[in-house]
Amino acid sequence: MADHSGKVRASHLLVKHQDSRRPASWKDPNGDVIRATTKAAAIQKLLGFREQITSGKVSFAELAKTESDCSSARKGGDLGLFGRGQMQKPFEEATYALGINELSGVVDTDSGVHIILRTE
């Protein structure tokens, strides 16, 4: 593995909800769907996506491209390399705790709820 001096690389799939700090996305520019989605509903949706990925029905990248509320969707959810202090704390802590190619459970941040796949 290349040494990126403490940096990690991860992809994520974000589902925003009515309590997200910016209730709009590339998929929902006016935020109509996001504002109508409760946090509990967003988590259930995310758990369904996680099940599809872990069961092998669809790849993480394929699902992120169509379902993620983050603009990283166009890159299959890839956020590139990042170090400590660059992401929201719960996201950072979850990513650093994962092994390479390990998929997280639900991670809650001010942006919404995520599943994270650590890639480096």
Jmol script that loads the backbone (N, CA, C; Angstrom):
load data "model"
ATOM      1  N   MET A   1       0.836  -1.187   0.000  1.00  0.00           N
ATOM      2  CA  MET A   1       0.000   0.000   0.000  1.00  0.00           C
ATOM      3  C   MET A   1       0.880   1.250   0.000  1.00  0.00           C
ATOM      4  N   ALA A   2       0.473   2.216  -0.775  1.00  0.00           N
ATOM      5  CA  ALA A   2       1.234   3.462  -0.843  1.00  0.00           C
ATOM      6  C   ALA A   2       1.115   4.216   0.478  1.00  0.00           C
ATOM      7  N   ASP A   3       2.171   4.908   0.856  1.00  0.00           N
ATOM      8  CA  ASP A   3       2.124   5.690   2.093  1.00  0.00           C
ATOM      9  C   ASP A   3       1.647   7.097   1.765  1.00  0.00           C
ATOM     10  N   HIS A   4       0.488   7.417   2.264  1.00  0.00           N
ATOM     11  CA  HIS A   4      -0.066   8.750   2.031  1.00  0.00           C
ATOM     12  C   HIS A   4       0.009   9.572   3.308  1.00  0.00           C
ATOM     13  N   SER A   5       0.978   9.278   4.143  1.00  0.00           N
ATOM     14  CA  SER A   5       1.226   9.953   5.412  1.00  0.00           C
ATOM     15  C   SER A   5      -0.051  10.200   6.225  1.00  0.00           C
ATOM     16  N   GLY A   6      -0.654   9.081   6.608  1.00  0.00           N
ATOM     17  CA  GLY A   6      -1.799   9.160   7.504  1.00  0.00           C
ATOM     18  C   GLY A   6      -3.130   9.451   6.844  1.00  0.00           C
ATOM     19  N   LYS A   7      -3.130   9.595   5.524  1.00  0.00           N
ATOM     20  CA  LYS A   7      -4.389   9.877   4.840  1.00  0.00           C
ATOM     21  C   LYS A   7      -5.116   8.583   4.495  1.00  0.00           C
ATOM     22  N   VAL A   8      -6.402   8.700   4.326  1.00  0.00           N
ATOM     23  CA  VAL A   8      -7.231   7.565   3.924  1.00  0.00           C
ATOM     24  C   VAL A   8      -7.987   7.964   2.664  1.00  0.00           C
ATOM     25  N   ARG A   9      -8.541   6.962   2.001  1.00  0.00           N
ATOM     26  CA  ARG A   9      -9.386   7.234   0.841  1.00  0.00           C
ATOM     27  C   ARG A   9     -10.680   6.469   1.062  1.00  0.00           C
ATOM     28  N   ALA A  10     -11.776   7.115   0.754  1.00  0.00           N
ATOM     29  CA  ALA A  10     -13.056   6.470   0.968  1.00  0.00           C
ATOM     30  C   ALA A  10     -14.074   6.941  -0.056  1.00  0.00           C
ATOM     31  N   SER A  11     -15.086   6.114  -0.217  1.00  0.00           N
ATOM     32  CA  SER A  11     -16.261   6.471  -0.992  1.00  0.00           C
ATOM     33  C   SER A  11     -17.431   6.464  -0.022  1.00  0.00           C
ATOM     34  N   HIS A  12     -18.448   7.240  -0.339  1.00  0.00           N
ATOM     35  CA  HIS A  12     -19.614   7.212   0.542  1.00  0.00           C
ATOM     36  C   HIS A  12     -20.890   7.361  -0.268  1.00  0.00           C
ATOM     37  N   LEU A  13     -21.961   6.970   0.363  1.00  0.00           N
ATOM     38  CA  LEU A  13     -23.288   7.155  -0.190  1.00  0.00           C
ATOM     39  C   LEU A  13     -24.043   7.940   0.875  1.00  0.00           C
ATOM     40  N   LEU A  14     -24.507   9.124   0.509  1.00  0.00           N
ATOM     41  CA  LEU A  14     -25.180  10.038   1.433  1.00  0.00           C
ATOM     42  C   LEU A  14     -26.667  10.080   1.148  1.00  0.00           C
ATOM     43  N   VAL A  15     -27.461   9.964   2.206  1.00  0.00           N
ATOM     44  CA  VAL A  15     -28.895  10.194   2.100  1.00  0.00           C
ATOM     45  C   VAL A  15     -29.219  11.373   3.019  1.00  0.00           C
ATOM     46  N   LYS A  16     -29.679  12.458   2.404  1.00  0.00           N
ATOM     47  CA  LYS A  16     -30.056  13.639   3.184  1.00  0.00           C
ATOM     48  C   LYS A  16     -31.481  13.485   3.695  1.00  0.00           C
ATOM     49  N   HIS A  17     -31.789  14.260   4.741  1.00  0.00           N
ATOM     50  CA  HIS A  17     -33.135  14.232   5.327  1.00  0.00           C
ATOM     51  C   HIS A  17     -33.483  15.641   5.804  1.00  0.00           C
ATOM     52  N   GLN A  18     -34.663  15.801   6.356  1.00  0.00           N
ATOM     53  CA  GLN A  18     -35.163  17.126   6.717  1.00  0.00           C
ATOM     54  C   GLN A  18     -34.298  17.868   7.731  1.00  0.00           C
ATOM     55  N   ASP A  19     -33.455  17.157   8.476  1.00  0.00           N
ATOM     56  CA  ASP A  19     -32.572  17.818   9.436  1.00  0.00           C
ATOM     57  C   ASP A  19     -31.164  18.053   8.889  1.00  0.00           C
ATOM     58  N   SER A  20     -30.923  17.720   7.632  1.00  0.00           N
ATOM     59  CA  SER A  20     -29.599  17.936   7.030  1.00  0.00           C
ATOM     60  C   SER A  20     -29.325  19.440   6.950  1.00  0.00           C
ATOM     61  N   ARG A  21     -28.040  19.799   7.085  1.00  0.00           N
ATOM     62  CA  ARG A  21     -27.717  21.229   7.120  1.00  0.00           C
ATOM     63  C   ARG A  21     -27.999  21.928   5.788  1.00  0.00           C
ATOM     64  N   ARG A  22     -27.975  21.203   4.689  1.00  0.00           N
ATOM     65  CA  ARG A  22     -28.307  21.795   3.387  1.00  0.00           C
ATOM     66  C   ARG A  22     -29.294  20.855   2.702  1.00  0.00           C
ATOM     67  N   PRO A  23     -30.599  21.092   2.884  1.00  0.00           N
ATOM     68  CA  PRO A  23     -31.598  20.146   2.383  1.00  0.00           C
ATOM     69  C   PRO A  23     -31.878  20.275   0.887  1.00  0.00           C
ATOM     70  N   ALA A  24     -30.830  20.092   0.089  1.00  0.00           N
ATOM     71  CA  ALA A  24     -30.969  20.058  -1.368  1.00  0.00           C
ATOM     72  C   ALA A  24     -29.780  19.268  -1.897  1.00  0.00           C
ATOM     73  N   SER A  25     -29.902  18.743  -3.099  1.00  0.00           N
ATOM     74  CA  SER A  25     -28.788  18.008  -3.697  1.00  0.00           C
ATOM     75  C   SER A  25     -28.914  18.047  -5.212  1.00  0.00           C
ATOM     76  N   TRP A  26     -27.937  17.464  -5.884  1.00  0.00           N
ATOM     77  CA  TRP A  26     -27.977  17.399  -7.351  1.00  0.00           C
ATOM     78  C   TRP A  26     -29.217  16.657  -7.814  1.00  0.00           C
ATOM     79  N   LYS A  27     -29.690  15.693  -7.032  1.00  0.00           N
ATOM     80  CA  LYS A  27     -30.870  14.898  -7.399  1.00  0.00           C
ATOM     81  C   LYS A  27     -32.163  15.626  -7.075  1.00  0.00           C
ATOM     82  N   ASP A  28     -32.102  16.518  -6.112  1.00  0.00           N
ATOM     83  CA  ASP A  28     -33.289  17.182  -5.573  1.00  0.00           C
ATOM     84  C   ASP A  28     -32.949  18.655  -5.334  1.00  0.00           C
ATOM     85  N   PRO A  29     -32.744  19.418  -6.433  1.00  0.00           N
ATOM     86  CA  PRO A  29     -32.251  20.791  -6.316  1.00  0.00           C
ATOM     87  C   PRO A  29     -33.112  21.699  -5.441  1.00  0.00           C
ATOM     88  N   ASN A  30     -34.411  21.485  -5.430  1.00  0.00           N
ATOM     89  CA  ASN A  30     -35.292  22.318  -4.607  1.00  0.00           C
ATOM     90  C   ASN A  30     -35.471  21.756  -3.203  1.00  0.00           C
ATOM     91  N   GLY A  31     -34.997  20.535  -2.970  1.00  0.00           N
ATOM     92  CA  GLY A  31     -35.074  19.930  -1.652  1.00  0.00           C
ATOM     93  C   GLY A  31     -36.453  19.409  -1.274  1.00  0.00           C
ATOM     94  N   ASP A  32     -37.346  19.272  -2.246  1.00  0.00           N
ATOM     95  CA  ASP A  32     -38.710  18.826  -1.938  1.00  0.00           C
ATOM     96  C   ASP A  32     -38.726  17.433  -1.312  1.00  0.00           C
ATOM     97  N   VAL A  33     -37.994  16.493  -1.908  1.00  0.00           N
ATOM     98  CA  VAL A  33     -37.958  15.119  -1.393  1.00  0.00           C
ATOM     99  C   VAL A  33     -37.199  15.090  -0.070  1.00  0.00           C
ATOM    100  N   ILE A  34     -36.072  15.775  -0.022  1.00  0.00           N
ATOM    101  CA  ILE A  34     -35.247  15.771   1.185  1.00  0.00           C
ATOM    102  C   ILE A  34     -36.011  16.340   2.378  1.00  0.00           C
ATOM    103  N   ARG A  35     -36.693  17.467   2.168  1.00  0.00           N
ATOM    104  CA  ARG A  35     -37.441  18.078   3.279  1.00  0.00           C
ATOM    105  C   ARG A  35     -38.609  17.216   3.743  1.00  0.00           C
ATOM    106  N   ALA A  36     -39.067  16.305   2.886  1.00  0.00           N
ATOM    107  CA  ALA A  36     -40.175  15.413   3.259  1.00  0.00           C
ATOM    108  C   ALA A  36     -39.679  14.097   3.862  1.00  0.00           C
ATOM    109  N   THR A  37     -38.358  13.920   3.919  1.00  0.00           N
ATOM    110  CA  THR A  37     -37.773  12.676   4.425  1.00  0.00           C
ATOM    111  C   THR A  37     -37.333  12.832   5.871  1.00  0.00           C
ATOM    112  N   THR A  38     -37.853  11.990   6.742  1.00  0.00           N
ATOM    113  CA  THR A  38     -37.408  12.013   8.142  1.00  0.00           C
ATOM    114  C   THR A  38     -36.047  11.335   8.241  1.00  0.00           C
ATOM    115  N   LYS A  39     -35.367  11.597   9.338  1.00  0.00           N
ATOM    116  CA  LYS A  39     -34.073  10.951   9.570  1.00  0.00           C
ATOM    117  C   LYS A  39     -34.259   9.435   9.641  1.00  0.00           C
ATOM    118  N   ALA A  40     -35.314   8.984  10.305  1.00  0.00           N
ATOM    119  CA  ALA A  40     -35.577   7.536  10.414  1.00  0.00           C
ATOM    120  C   ALA A  40     -35.789   6.917   9.041  1.00  0.00           C
ATOM    121  N   ALA A  41     -36.516   7.612   8.174  1.00  0.00           N
ATOM    122  CA  ALA A  41     -36.750   7.102   6.818  1.00  0.00           C
ATOM    123  C   ALA A  41     -35.451   7.070   6.015  1.00  0.00           C
ATOM    124  N   ALA A  42     -34.613   8.085   6.196  1.00  0.00           N
ATOM    125  CA  ALA A  42     -33.317   8.129   5.505  1.00  0.00           C
ATOM    126  C   ALA A  42     -32.442   6.952   5.940  1.00  0.00           C
ATOM    127  N   ILE A  43     -32.457   6.644   7.241  1.00  0.00           N
ATOM    128  CA  ILE A  43     -31.671   5.519   7.752  1.00  0.00           C
ATOM    129  C   ILE A  43     -32.183   4.203   7.167  1.00  0.00           C
ATOM    130  N   GLN A  44     -33.498   4.033   7.118  1.00  0.00           N
ATOM    131  CA  GLN A  44     -34.068   2.807   6.537  1.00  0.00           C
ATOM    132  C   GLN A  44     -33.676   2.663   5.071  1.00  0.00           C
ATOM    133  N   LYS A  45     -33.725   3.761   4.330  1.00  0.00           N
ATOM    134  CA  LYS A  45     -33.329   3.751   2.917  1.00  0.00           C
ATOM    135  C   LYS A  45     -31.863   3.336   2.798  1.00  0.00           C
ATOM    136  N   LEU A  46     -31.022   3.922   3.641  1.00  0.00           N
ATOM    137  CA  LEU A  46     -29.589   3.629   3.622  1.00  0.00           C
ATOM    138  C   LEU A  46     -29.314   2.172   3.970  1.00  0.00           C
ATOM    139  N   LEU A  47     -30.023   1.637   4.958  1.00  0.00           N
ATOM    140  CA  LEU A  47     -29.850   0.229   5.329  1.00  0.00           C
ATOM    141  C   LEU A  47     -30.248  -0.688   4.169  1.00  0.00           C
ATOM    142  N   GLY A  48     -31.264  -0.292   3.419  1.00  0.00           N
ATOM    143  CA  GLY A  48     -31.653  -1.053   2.227  1.00  0.00           C
ATOM    144  C   GLY A  48     -30.545  -1.040   1.183  1.00  0.00           C
ATOM    145  N   PHE A  49     -29.931   0.114   0.988  1.00  0.00           N
ATOM    146  CA  PHE A  49     -28.809   0.223   0.042  1.00  0.00           C
ATOM    147  C   PHE A  49     -27.650  -0.658   0.508  1.00  0.00           C
ATOM    148  N   ARG A  50     -27.373  -0.624   1.815  1.00  0.00           N
ATOM    149  CA  ARG A  50     -26.263  -1.411   2.362  1.00  0.00           C
ATOM    150  C   ARG A  50     -26.505  -2.901   2.116  1.00  0.00           C
ATOM    151  N   GLU A  51     -27.741  -3.341   2.303  1.00  0.00           N
ATOM    152  CA  GLU A  51     -28.109  -4.744   2.075  1.00  0.00           C
ATOM    153  C   GLU A  51     -27.897  -5.123   0.604  1.00  0.00           C
ATOM    154  N   GLN A  52     -28.287  -4.227  -0.311  1.00  0.00           N
ATOM    155  CA  GLN A  52     -28.083  -4.508  -1.747  1.00  0.00           C
ATOM    156  C   GLN A  52     -26.601  -4.670  -2.070  1.00  0.00           C
ATOM    157  N   ILE A  53     -25.766  -3.842  -1.441  1.00  0.00           N
ATOM    158  CA  ILE A  53     -24.314  -3.903  -1.680  1.00  0.00           C
ATOM    159  C   ILE A  53     -23.723  -5.178  -1.074  1.00  0.00           C
ATOM    160  N   THR A  54     -24.040  -5.457   0.197  1.00  0.00           N
ATOM    161  CA  THR A  54     -23.425  -6.611   0.865  1.00  0.00           C
ATOM    162  C   THR A  54     -23.919  -7.934   0.291  1.00  0.00           C
ATOM    163  N   SER A  55     -25.112  -7.938  -0.283  1.00  0.00           N
ATOM    164  CA  SER A  55     -25.621  -9.179  -0.875  1.00  0.00           C
ATOM    165  C   SER A  55     -25.092  -9.377  -2.300  1.00  0.00           C
ATOM    166  N   GLY A  56     -24.372  -8.369  -2.819  1.00  0.00           N
ATOM    167  CA  GLY A  56     -23.789  -8.494  -4.147  1.00  0.00           C
ATOM    168  C   GLY A  56     -24.735  -8.150  -5.284  1.00  0.00           C
ATOM    169  N   LYS A  57     -25.914  -7.623  -4.973  1.00  0.00           N
ATOM    170  CA  LYS A  57     -26.878  -7.261  -6.030  1.00  0.00           C
ATOM    171  C   LYS A  57     -26.365  -6.110  -6.884  1.00  0.00           C
ATOM    172  N   VAL A  58     -25.609  -5.217  -6.258  1.00  0.00           N
ATOM    173  CA  VAL A  58     -25.129  -4.025  -6.962  1.00  0.00           C
ATOM    174  C   VAL A  58     -23.817  -3.588  -6.309  1.00  0.00           C
ATOM    175  N   SER A  59     -22.954  -2.959  -7.084  1.00  0.00           N
ATOM    176  CA  SER A  59     -21.694  -2.482  -6.502  1.00  0.00           C
ATOM    177  C   SER A  59     -21.931  -1.166  -5.763  1.00  0.00           C
ATOM    178  N   PHE A  60     -21.061  -0.888  -4.823  1.00  0.00           N
ATOM    179  CA  PHE A  60     -21.137   0.366  -4.076  1.00  0.00           C
ATOM    180  C   PHE A  60     -21.151   1.544  -5.045  1.00  0.00           C
ATOM    181  N   ALA A  61     -20.206   1.550  -5.996  1.00  0.00           N
ATOM    182  CA  ALA A  61     -20.072   2.669  -6.929  1.00  0.00           C
ATOM    183  C   ALA A  61     -21.321   2.851  -7.791  1.00  0.00           C
ATOM    184  N   GLU A  62     -21.887   1.744  -8.271  1.00  0.00           N
ATOM    185  CA  GLU A  62     -23.097   1.838  -9.102  1.00  0.00           C
ATOM    186  C   GLU A  62     -24.244   2.474  -8.322  1.00  0.00           C
ATOM    187  N   LEU A  63     -24.422   2.040  -7.089  1.00  0.00           N
ATOM    188  CA  LEU A  63     -25.512   2.557  -6.262  1.00  0.00           C
ATOM    189  C   LEU A  63     -25.263   4.016  -5.885  1.00  0.00           C
ATOM    190  N   ALA A  64     -24.032   4.345  -5.544  1.00  0.00           N
ATOM    191  CA  ALA A  64     -23.703   5.729  -5.184  1.00  0.00           C
ATOM    192  C   ALA A  64     -23.988   6.671  -6.359  1.00  0.00           C
ATOM    193  N   LYS A  65     -23.692   6.230  -7.582  1.00  0.00           N
ATOM    194  CA  LYS A  65     -23.894   7.077  -8.766  1.00  0.00           C
ATOM    195  C   LYS A  65     -25.352   7.485  -8.935  1.00  0.00           C
ATOM    196  N   THR A  66     -26.270   6.607  -8.576  1.00  0.00           N
ATOM    197  CA  THR A  66     -27.686   6.910  -8.794  1.00  0.00           C
ATOM    198  C   THR A  66     -28.407   7.376  -7.533  1.00  0.00           C
ATOM    199  N   GLU A  67     -27.905   7.008  -6.356  1.00  0.00           N
ATOM    200  CA  GLU A  67     -28.670   7.254  -5.135  1.00  0.00           C
ATOM    201  C   GLU A  67     -28.075   8.261  -4.158  1.00  0.00           C
ATOM    202  N   SER A  68     -26.781   8.547  -4.247  1.00  0.00           N
ATOM    203  CA  SER A  68     -26.165   9.439  -3.262  1.00  0.00           C
ATOM    204  C   SER A  68     -26.589  10.883  -3.469  1.00  0.00           C
ATOM    205  N   ASP A  69     -26.847  11.582  -2.372  1.00  0.00           N
ATOM    206  CA  ASP A  69     -27.181  13.003  -2.422  1.00  0.00           C
ATOM    207  C   ASP A  69     -25.942  13.886  -2.461  1.00  0.00           C
ATOM    208  N   CYS A  70     -24.766  13.296  -2.515  1.00  0.00           N
ATOM    209  CA  CYS A  70     -23.519  14.063  -2.584  1.00  0.00           C
ATOM    210  C   CYS A  70     -23.091  14.196  -4.043  1.00  0.00           C
ATOM    211  N   SER A  71     -22.454  15.320  -4.372  1.00  0.00           N
ATOM    212  CA  SER A  71     -21.981  15.505  -5.748  1.00  0.00           C
ATOM    213  C   SER A  71     -20.888  14.500  -6.110  1.00  0.00           C
ATOM    214  N   SER A  72     -20.310  13.802  -5.108  1.00  0.00           N
ATOM    215  CA  SER A  72     -19.325  12.757  -5.393  1.00  0.00           C
ATOM    216  C   SER A  72     -19.984  11.561  -6.097  1.00  0.00           C
ATOM    217  N   ALA A  73     -21.303  11.575  -6.197  1.00  0.00           N
ATOM    218  CA  ALA A  73     -22.027  10.480  -6.857  1.00  0.00           C
ATOM    219  C   ALA A  73     -21.481  10.228  -8.257  1.00  0.00           C
ATOM    220  N   ARG A  74     -21.171  11.291  -8.973  1.00  0.00           N
ATOM    221  CA  ARG A  74     -20.686  11.112 -10.354  1.00  0.00           C
ATOM    222  C   ARG A  74     -19.373  10.342 -10.422  1.00  0.00           C
ATOM    223  N   LYS A  75     -18.663  10.266  -9.284  1.00  0.00           N
ATOM    224  CA  LYS A  75     -17.417   9.483  -9.206  1.00  0.00           C
ATOM    225  C   LYS A  75     -17.646   8.197  -8.426  1.00  0.00           C
ATOM    226  N   GLY A  76     -18.888   7.741  -8.389  1.00  0.00           N
ATOM    227  CA  GLY A  76     -19.201   6.522  -7.655  1.00  0.00           C
ATOM    228  C   GLY A  76     -19.049   6.682  -6.149  1.00  0.00           C
ATOM    229  N   GLY A  77     -19.135   7.927  -5.690  1.00  0.00           N
ATOM    230  CA  GLY A  77     -19.028   8.208  -4.265  1.00  0.00           C
ATOM    231  C   GLY A  77     -17.616   8.465  -3.778  1.00  0.00           C
ATOM    232  N   ASP A  78     -16.635   8.376  -4.672  1.00  0.00           N
ATOM    233  CA  ASP A  78     -15.227   8.521  -4.270  1.00  0.00           C
ATOM    234  C   ASP A  78     -14.928   9.945  -3.813  1.00  0.00           C
ATOM    235  N   LEU A  79     -14.394  10.060  -2.604  1.00  0.00           N
ATOM    236  CA  LEU A  79     -14.017  11.359  -2.049  1.00  0.00           C
ATOM    237  C   LEU A  79     -12.529  11.644  -2.188  1.00  0.00           C
ATOM    238  N   GLY A  80     -11.776  10.670  -2.719  1.00  0.00           N
ATOM    239  CA  GLY A  80     -10.333  10.847  -2.841  1.00  0.00           C
ATOM    240  C   GLY A  80      -9.650  10.720  -1.489  1.00  0.00           C
ATOM    241  N   LEU A  81      -8.399  11.106  -1.442  1.00  0.00           N
ATOM    242  CA  LEU A  81      -7.618  11.030  -0.202  1.00  0.00           C
ATOM    243  C   LEU A  81      -7.948  12.196   0.710  1.00  0.00           C
ATOM    244  N   PHE A  82      -8.025  11.917   1.993  1.00  0.00           N
ATOM    245  CA  PHE A  82      -8.188  12.998   2.956  1.00  0.00           C
ATOM    246  C   PHE A  82      -7.508  12.621   4.263  1.00  0.00           C
ATOM    247  N   GLY A  83      -7.147  13.643   5.013  1.00  0.00           N
ATOM    248  CA  GLY A  83      -6.486  13.445   6.290  1.00  0.00           C
ATOM    249  C   GLY A  83      -7.382  13.859   7.438  1.00  0.00           C
ATOM    250  N   ARG A  84      -6.863  13.742   8.625  1.00  0.00           N
ATOM    251  CA  ARG A  84      -7.622  14.123   9.816  1.00  0.00           C
ATOM    252  C   ARG A  84      -7.925  15.626   9.787  1.00  0.00           C
ATOM    253  N   GLY A  85      -9.113  15.970  10.241  1.00  0.00           N
ATOM    254  CA  GLY A  85      -9.498  17.374  10.298  1.00  0.00           C
ATOM    255  C   GLY A  85     -10.128  17.913   9.025  1.00  0.00           C
ATOM    256  N   GLN A  86     -10.242  17.085   7.985  1.00  0.00           N
ATOM    257  CA  GLN A  86     -10.803  17.558   6.720  1.00  0.00           C
ATOM    258  C   GLN A  86     -12.286  17.237   6.556  1.00  0.00           C
ATOM    259  N   MET A  87     -12.771  16.271   7.303  1.00  0.00           N
ATOM    260  CA  MET A  87     -14.167  15.860   7.212  1.00  0.00           C
ATOM    261  C   MET A  87     -14.839  16.105   8.562  1.00  0.00           C
ATOM    262  N   GLN A  88     -16.167  16.027   8.576  1.00  0.00           N
ATOM    263  CA  GLN A  88     -16.874  16.138   9.845  1.00  0.00           C
ATOM    264  C   GLN A  88     -16.395  15.000  10.753  1.00  0.00           C
ATOM    265  N   LYS A  89     -16.284  15.286  12.032  1.00  0.00           N
ATOM    266  CA  LYS A  89     -15.679  14.357  12.993  1.00  0.00           C
ATOM    267  C   LYS A  89     -16.270  12.941  12.958  1.00  0.00           C
ATOM    268  N   PRO A  90     -17.605  12.770  12.984  1.00  0.00           N
ATOM    269  CA  PRO A  90     -18.135  11.393  12.978  1.00  0.00           C
ATOM    270  C   PRO A  90     -17.751  10.633  11.706  1.00  0.00           C
ATOM    271  N   PHE A  91     -17.698  11.350  10.575  1.00  0.00           N
ATOM    272  CA  PHE A  91     -17.324  10.741   9.298  1.00  0.00           C
ATOM    273  C   PHE A  91     -15.859  10.324   9.338  1.00  0.00           C
ATOM    274  N   GLU A  92     -15.021  11.229   9.802  1.00  0.00           N
ATOM    275  CA  GLU A  92     -13.585  10.947   9.904  1.00  0.00           C
ATOM    276  C   GLU A  92     -13.328   9.749  10.816  1.00  0.00           C
ATOM    277  N   GLU A  93     -13.920   9.762  11.994  1.00  0.00           N
ATOM    278  CA  GLU A  93     -13.694   8.682  12.954  1.00  0.00           C
ATOM    279  C   GLU A  93     -14.146   7.339  12.394  1.00  0.00           C
ATOM    280  N   ALA A  94     -15.290   7.323  11.738  1.00  0.00           N
ATOM    281  CA  ALA A  94     -15.799   6.072  11.157  1.00  0.00           C
ATOM    282  C   ALA A  94     -14.868   5.567  10.062  1.00  0.00           C
ATOM    283  N   THR A  95     -14.395   6.468   9.220  1.00  0.00           N
ATOM    284  CA  THR A  95     -13.523   6.069   8.110  1.00  0.00           C
ATOM    285  C   THR A  95     -12.204   5.503   8.622  1.00  0.00           C
ATOM    286  N   TYR A  96     -11.579   6.186   9.573  1.00  0.00           N
ATOM    287  CA  TYR A  96     -10.297   5.716  10.109  1.00  0.00           C
ATOM    288  C   TYR A  96     -10.445   4.399  10.860  1.00  0.00           C
ATOM    289  N   ALA A  97     -11.641   4.112  11.369  1.00  0.00           N
ATOM    290  CA  ALA A  97     -11.869   2.861  12.108  1.00  0.00           C
ATOM    291  C   ALA A  97     -12.065   1.659  11.185  1.00  0.00           C
ATOM    292  N   LEU A  98     -12.365   1.925   9.920  1.00  0.00           N
ATOM    293  CA  LEU A  98     -12.603   0.836   8.964  1.00  0.00           C
ATOM    294  C   LEU A  98     -11.304   0.252   8.443  1.00  0.00           C
ATOM    295  N   GLY A  99     -11.345  -1.026   8.096  1.00  0.00           N
ATOM    296  CA  GLY A  99     -10.237  -1.634   7.369  1.00  0.00           C
ATOM    297  C   GLY A  99     -10.426  -1.330   5.888  1.00  0.00           C
ATOM    298  N   ILE A 100      -9.402  -1.556   5.103  1.00  0.00           N
ATOM    299  CA  ILE A 100      -9.503  -1.318   3.659  1.00  0.00           C
ATOM    300  C   ILE A 100     -10.537  -2.282   3.068  1.00  0.00           C
ATOM    301  N   ASN A 101     -11.387  -1.758   2.206  1.00  0.00           N
ATOM    302  CA  ASN A 101     -12.497  -2.491   1.582  1.00  0.00           C
ATOM    303  C   ASN A 101     -13.586  -2.902   2.570  1.00  0.00           C
ATOM    304  N   GLU A 102     -13.609  -2.257   3.726  1.00  0.00           N
ATOM    305  CA  GLU A 102     -14.656  -2.521   4.714  1.00  0.00           C
ATOM    306  C   GLU A 102     -15.748  -1.460   4.593  1.00  0.00           C
ATOM    307  N   LEU A 103     -16.990  -1.904   4.734  1.00  0.00           N
ATOM    308  CA  LEU A 103     -18.157  -1.039   4.621  1.00  0.00           C
ATOM    309  C   LEU A 103     -18.676  -0.708   6.018  1.00  0.00           C
ATOM    310  N   SER A 104     -18.943   0.565   6.241  1.00  0.00           N
ATOM    311  CA  SER A 104     -19.441   0.989   7.553  1.00  0.00           C
ATOM    312  C   SER A 104     -20.927   0.675   7.710  1.00  0.00           C
ATOM    313  N   GLY A 105     -21.378   0.838   8.932  1.00  0.00           N
ATOM    314  CA  GLY A 105     -22.808   0.886   9.186  1.00  0.00           C
ATOM    315  C   GLY A 105     -23.255   2.318   8.923  1.00  0.00           C
ATOM    316  N   VAL A 106     -24.384   2.699   9.458  1.00  0.00           N
ATOM    317  CA  VAL A 106     -24.895   4.057   9.274  1.00  0.00           C
ATOM    318  C   VAL A 106     -24.041   5.042  10.070  1.00  0.00           C
ATOM    319  N   VAL A 107     -23.583   6.096   9.399  1.00  0.00           N
ATOM    320  CA  VAL A 107     -22.808   7.155  10.036  1.00  0.00           C
ATOM    321  C   VAL A 107     -23.613   8.443   9.915  1.00  0.00           C
ATOM    322  N   ASP A 108     -23.891   9.063  11.052  1.00  0.00           N
ATOM    323  CA  ASP A 108     -24.730  10.247  11.111  1.00  0.00           C
ATOM    324  C   ASP A 108     -23.865  11.500  11.226  1.00  0.00           C
ATOM    325  N   THR A 109     -24.055  12.466  10.307  1.00  0.00           N
ATOM    326  CA  THR A 109     -23.356  13.756  10.384  1.00  0.00           C
ATOM    327  C   THR A 109     -24.375  14.863  10.147  1.00  0.00           C
ATOM    328  N   ASP A 110     -23.912  16.099  10.220  1.00  0.00           N
ATOM    329  CA  ASP A 110     -24.782  17.244   9.940  1.00  0.00           C
ATOM    330  C   ASP A 110     -25.268  17.251   8.491  1.00  0.00           C
ATOM    331  N   SER A 111     -24.559  16.549   7.610  1.00  0.00           N
ATOM    332  CA  SER A 111     -24.943  16.501   6.193  1.00  0.00           C
ATOM    333  C   SER A 111     -26.093  15.540   5.942  1.00  0.00           C
ATOM    334  N   GLY A 112     -26.189  14.498   6.764  1.00  0.00           N
ATOM    335  CA  GLY A 112     -27.195  13.449   6.574  1.00  0.00           C
ATOM    336  C   GLY A 112     -26.651  12.151   7.108  1.00  0.00           C
ATOM    337  N   VAL A 113     -27.143  11.045   6.560  1.00  0.00           N
ATOM    338  CA  VAL A 113     -26.644   9.738   6.978  1.00  0.00           C
ATOM    339  C   VAL A 113     -25.883   9.112   5.810  1.00  0.00           C
ATOM    340  N   HIS A 114     -24.823   8.407   6.146  1.00  0.00           N
ATOM    341  CA  HIS A 114     -23.910   7.861   5.140  1.00  0.00           C
ATOM    342  C   HIS A 114     -23.626   6.390   5.410  1.00  0.00           C
ATOM    343  N   ILE A 115     -23.236   5.692   4.341  1.00  0.00           N
ATOM    344  CA  ILE A 115     -22.461   4.458   4.498  1.00  0.00           C
ATOM    345  C   ILE A 115     -21.135   4.769   3.806  1.00  0.00           C
ATOM    346  N   ILE A 116     -20.069   4.287   4.395  1.00  0.00           N
ATOM    347  CA  ILE A 116     -18.715   4.611   3.925  1.00  0.00           C
ATOM    348  C   ILE A 116     -17.992   3.327   3.563  1.00  0.00           C
ATOM    349  N   LEU A 117     -17.316   3.353   2.441  1.00  0.00           N
ATOM    350  CA  LEU A 117     -16.459   2.251   2.010  1.00  0.00           C
ATOM    351  C   LEU A 117     -15.032   2.790   1.983  1.00  0.00           C
ATOM    352  N   ARG A 118     -14.198   2.280   2.878  1.00  0.00           N
ATOM    353  CA  ARG A 118     -12.788   2.715   2.872  1.00  0.00           C
ATOM    354  C   ARG A 118     -12.069   1.973   1.773  1.00  0.00           C
ATOM    355  N   THR A 119     -11.372   2.717   0.928  1.00  0.00           N
ATOM    356  CA  THR A 119     -10.695   2.114  -0.224  1.00  0.00           C
ATOM    357  C   THR A 119      -9.168   2.149  -0.124  1.00  0.00           C
ATOM    358  N   GLU A 120      -8.622   3.012   0.701  1.00  0.00           N
ATOM    359  CA  GLU A 120      -7.151   3.057   0.921  1.00  0.00           C
ATOM    360  C   GLU A 120      -6.899   3.436   2.353  1.00  0.00           C
TER     361      GLU A 120
END
end "model"
wireframe off; spacefill off
backbone 0.3
color backbone group
